[in-house]
Amino acid sequence: MTETMVGIGGGAESTDMVLNIGPQHPSTHGVLRLKLVLDGERIQQAEPVIGYMHRGAEKLFEARDYRQIVMLANRHDWLSAFSNELGVVMAVERMLGMEVPERAVWTRTLLAELNRVLNHLMFLGSYPLELGGITPVFHAFREREELQAVMEEVSGGRMHYMFNRVGGLKEDLPLGWLGRVRHAVASVRSRMDVYDRLVLGNEIFRARTRNVGVLSAEAVHAYGVSGPIARASGVDFDLRRDEPYLAYGDLQDTLKVVTRTEGDCLARFECLLEQTHNALDLADACLDRMDTLAPGPINQRLPKVLKAPEGHTYAWTENPLGVNGYYLVSKGEKTPYRLKLRSASYNNIQALAVLLPGTLVADMVAILGSLFFVVGDIDK
């Protein structure tokens, strides 16, 4: 009988492996690439590699007039199209010193909150799907369909509404539309408990998300993270309350800024869910106020060629995914000299560099999905 010894080189045990997740990978929500350095199953380093979807929107802003740039800004976060339009027109209106009619202000606020619910429902359905639970996404799309129906009726679009205009909104509301919105909001609210029962009540979901991907408040400040992700780490900041715009100053009794202190994947999901409930309450409050408004215009008459005066301004909004900023520089022409876009997902995704190291590859999908980002909002 012959004994044979098989030896494995010791170098193999200490060699780190570089693993590319994406850019084409089902867990990355699009063309995002993560470059991971692994020691076995544990992540040592993580680097988000972005730019695969870059459209050069900021450069295109410089070759379009103030009416046309609304279309470009509409598309970077395709789940929050109305909110994207809003920031651009607010920046231009600020440059012009333009006062928007009261009915337009309240209608914009209502549509912004409906858009917030549409955005959040997508993630409330898709995040459990990434962790193996397929049922919630069917519920999410049913609720989205009810709200998209009223959004489509008023604007003509299902995703890219193109309803904002400098000075107000594109046109007046259809007859009886406010009543149909009230019915849709009530219908969606009546079924929102499904996420508490199906998702938050699921012990597998809680095991996959509790104490996983903990983001500290210090990291939130260091990377400029905002929105529900920042509030889940105890950073109590919301522009709608802290620097009110549109009609939010009159909605402080209804507005609730949802926060958690844990900073893990579960806390981020809970913040998103509670914020969805509050957005439905804000929509109802807007409807109540709009029922009492006197008839009036919904936009301002504009000159045929719209030129902003020379100067610069900054407008920012609390988009569904976080803070969006618009830095507008004008040379007095009909096109912007420069329009810098600060998008929420771009900053939020950078936190992966500190979130992923030390975690297991199996938890990477749970952490990535809990950041609730849109790739177009990163690459612009």
Helices and strands as residue ranges (DSSP letters): G 10-14, E 17-21, E 24-25, G 26-28, E 30-31, E 33-39, E 42-49, H 57-61, H 69-74, H 81-96, H 102-130, H 135-155, E 164-165, E 168-169, H 177-190, H 193-195, I 196-200, H 203-209, H 217-223, H 228-231, H 239-242, G 248-250, H 265-292, E 311-319, E 322-330, E 338-342, H 344-350, H 352-355, H 361-369, H 375-379
